[in-house]
Amino acid sequence: MGPLLFLIYVNDLPCASSFQTTLFADDTSLHLTHKDIKMLQLNVQNELDKVDTWMRFNRLSINYNKTAYMILTATRSQNCDFEISMNVVTIQQTDSINILVL
């Protein structure tokens, strides 16, 4: 019953921002696209701020040790200064992420 109640509780998270959101058990994946990397960074940061506000309002917290982001591109591009944060915690970039699916 606990997991079901949690899913009902977080069910409106996708409405809090423009992220494409995937919810599975207590795991959440947020996705956003843009052709311009600088605009992507700006949009991601703005949307993360919205998610942070939603989380605080609903008295939920994020495990920052399990939080990371990954940039996917069609072409191999050089590293850029892409930095995002949430609640003054810098989110770490990674080359691979395990996504839970059914």
Residue, then its C-alpha position, 0 to 999 in steps of 0.5 A: m500500500g505504501p508505494l501506491l500512496f507515494l505514487i498518488y502523492v507525486n502524481d502531479l509532479p509532471c504538471a509542475s514543469s515543462f520536463q517530460t517526466t517518467l515516474f516509476a516507483d520512487d524513481t523519477s526521470l526528467h527529460l528536456t530537449h533543445k538544439d542550442i546547448k546554452m538555451l538547454q542549460l537555461n531551460v533546464q535550470n528554470e524547470l529545476d527551480k519549478v520542481d524544487t518549489w513543487m518538492r518544498f511545497n509537498r514536503l519532499s526531498i531529493n537524494y542528491n547523491k543519487t541525482a545526476y544528469m546526462i547530455l545526449t547529442a546526435t553528434r560528438s561534441q566537445n565538452c561545454d560549461f554546462e552546470i545546473s543546480m538544485n537547492v544550491v547543490t550542484i548536480q553532477q554530470t554523468d556518462s551513463i544512468n540506470i533508468l528503472v523501467l517495467 
